[in-house]
């Protein structure tokens, strides 16, 4: 439905978006995820027509939005795109009804049809009773829903979301994620969702494109990029991870790699090589595992494979549990412990690392 080819945007000597290709399928929500400055918002603005690419092509349903070689740059108002901004961009002196109806008035839609369509979309998002209120009378979550209704009211074929929940508190963000997910079941929506929030990307998107330094580092389904990261950057950026350094003791024909953790005696950590990684005995390595696959043991279990001993150095109570800095061998990790334990600083514990969830990486590199 949306096709992007060799899209590049430069600001003088700085390349914000670097020669990316991307496709968005009909009815799909695709998230552009990455840290500040990675190029995700610039990419969205070029799709919307709010920024001109340095080079590249953007097509939507076979219609060119942008072609630098053919000197095509369709203005934003001719792209039939709905956009929800981080700042909401609502008019405070207007009522909810007038804010939502404004795009229809610009398109010279009849007043009777405006009334029908605005009320229908307000009812859809649960704000039908607030049509007569002005923006300052609304909560942050209600203002965000008004911005969403305004983008939906003229039935755009493509929706763009530019970090729409970043101004909301944690509880409201969670609520808006649920509401947007529910809305997608009612409205056929093709969209791009720009965010730096990993939970938003994983929970709302059908596919996630993780961006870094203007390029797409990895593209795939949420569960794919989370469980099988293609690079160390994706691994460490997406969710929490426990990393331990060591040296490869041996490799096996079935792909199993045994790694001795630096500063620990006893059994090795058995792992599988990360995608595209080759390791041999004697190589310095890093073993990685998501915390949900690491079982915390109150007492060490001798020198069993995939059991590593540690000592709690710092302990912080967070309400639903404890955050700790735990020393394992020559390194330290951040670890979340349950709230039901009598944990203490200086306590010896151990971690059992589920073998099928441990990956080995070369120490250093990308």
ABEGO torsion letter per residue (X at the ends): XBBBBGBBBBBEABBABBGBBBBBBBGBBBBBBEBBGAGAAAAAAAAAGABBBABEBBBBGGBBABBAAAGBBBBAAAAGBBBBBAAGGBBAABBAAAAAAAAAAAAGBBAAAAAAAAAAAAAAAGAAAAAABBAAABBAAAAAAAAAAAAAAAGBABBBBBGAAAABBAAAAAAAAAAAAAAAAABBBBBBBBBABAAAAAAABABBBBBBGGBBABBEBAAAAAABBABAAAAAABEBBBBBBBBBABBBAAGBBBBBBBGBBEBBBBBBBBBGBBBBBGBBBBBBBBAAABBBBABBBEABBGBBBBBBABBBBAGAEBBBBBBBEABBBBBBBBAABBBBBGBBBBBBBBAAABBBBBBEEX
